[in-house]
Amino acid sequence: MTKQLYITTAIPYVNSIPHIGNAMDYLLADIWTRYNMQNGRAVRFQIGTDEHGNKNAQKAIDNGLTPQAYVDQSHLPFRQMAEKIGSQYTDFVRTTDEHHKASVQYIWQQLKPHIYKDKYEGWYCVGCEQFYTDKEVEEQNGSCPNHQRPFERLSEENYYLRCSDFTEQIREAIEKNKMRIVPEYRKKEILELLKDGAKDVSISRPRKSLSWGVPVPDDPDQVMYVWLDALSNYLTVLGYPDRPEWQDYWPADLQVVGKDILRFHAIIWPSILLGIGVALPKAILAHGFVNIGGVKISKSLGNTIDPNQVIDEYGLDAFRYFFARHIPTQDDGDFTWERFETAYNTELCNDLGNLVQRIASMITRYQAGVIGEVEAGEHDMMRYHEAVKDLKFDVALDEVWNIVRSLNRYIDSVKPWEIAKNLDTDTEARDHLAEVLAHSVGTLLQVADLLVPFIPTTAKKIHDTFESGVIKSEGVLFPRLYIHTTDPRAKKTQ
């Protein structure tokens, strides 16, 4: 059977509300999905939630609930966030699903030749649910940079996955791009971590230290640790191991993760897959963080971004546009309300919105709304397609905006309104004007096609306005908005 396309996103803990990093996962995966669907390919698109672990258990206690009752309600905002940003996901997996839990226990049994029990003493971060080496703790001055809390010293007897068994296979897969890591400099970081061999990793904790999780088979005193449980979701959601259709989709074509969890997806996850005899994913995209005014987002600083607020105030496509174009796909990016509103008002409102309205208005005024014979847009979009395939969605949108601005310059240059002054006296003027406006429409329809993966609602409105041959609407795509900053025009009149 033909391999079907499959894309995954990292599953977040449900102990807090969705944040901009979760939204970026959903957005980037959705852009890739829509692009492939637009080009005639079916895509299976996974999202989900990580519901085990001490953080979720503690939140349940804080809320006076059982862990199951807590995660039954706290997973919902993540599903709602994915839907709110317009992601066309096909599967939602929860690590408390019965099929997932049974499958993870099966995976454990398959990994037994690579599992051993040992005592470990080291530094632990509750927020990361991860152990760190003395060197890493020293480099971070004894405090986790992601959670702004001191590392704890723990001594436990746990089961370990011997990732070191798979060092050479993982290294070769990465070096030869059999498992492509994007961007390239992240690939080099992982290869550097593998220089001295993959480190064995704890895959269980004593029940007295971790009660809310999947039990380790044949050992009632141990509970599976987060990474084996959580990472396996990418397979279990497909039906692994008991539903044969999982093989129609695996290996994943693309796995979208934040840069902070790349090492787990590029070393631990491949170790699990190799240990159970399953192929490695084809590519992993590690996107960066969204900073606020150059400062890393921190709950303690209170400098968070609520995706819901952005969408509620400016509309879904404005959110998708800014975070797809102005946050680099493969690097950290920066958000301020000033940057956002400038992009909204100058690029969406002026460059695109006014352009669509001007052309629609001129066709209505000079040609009674009849568009005439439209030819396909003539712009070479090789660089656009290359950028999407290289997972540089921001660069792809730059290419679209080159066309938008070029068309604005063309309209300002040929001045259709000047041509229209001679319609009653010059028969050639009518043909010339029709040609100019038809060319403009052809270019706008090409722009709309290219915008489908990024701002699909706007793309549809442009198509609806022009593609029938008669202007259907002259409505404003993006009304000018200054909610968090001051309209610069107001300063000129003061």
Buried (B, 14 or more C-beta within 10 A) or exposed (E): EEEBBBBBBBBBBBBEBBBBBBBBBBBBBBBBBBBBBBEEEEBBBBBBBBBBBBBBBBBBEEEEBEBEEBBBEBBEBBBEBBEBBBBBBBBBBBBBBEBBBBBBBBBBEBBEEBBEEEEBEBBBBBEBBBBBEEEBBEEBEEEBEBBEEBBEEBEBEBBBBBBBBBBEBBBEBBEEEBBBBBBEEBBEBBBEBBEEBBBBBBBBBEBEBBEBBBBBBEEEEBBBBBBBBBBBBBBBBBBBBEEEEBBBBBBBBBBBBBBBBBBBBBBBBBBBBBBBEBBBBBBBBBBBBBBBEEEEBEEEEEBBBEBBEBBEBBBBBBBBBBBBBBBBBBBBBBBBBEBBBBBBBEBBBBBBBBBBBBBBEBBBEBBEBEBBEBEEBEBEBEEBBEBBEBBBBBBBBBBBBEBBBEBBEBBEEBEBEEBBEBBEEEEEBBEBBBBBBBBBBBBBBBBBBBBBBBBBEBBEBBBEBBBEEBBBEBEEBBEBBBEEBEEEEEEEEE
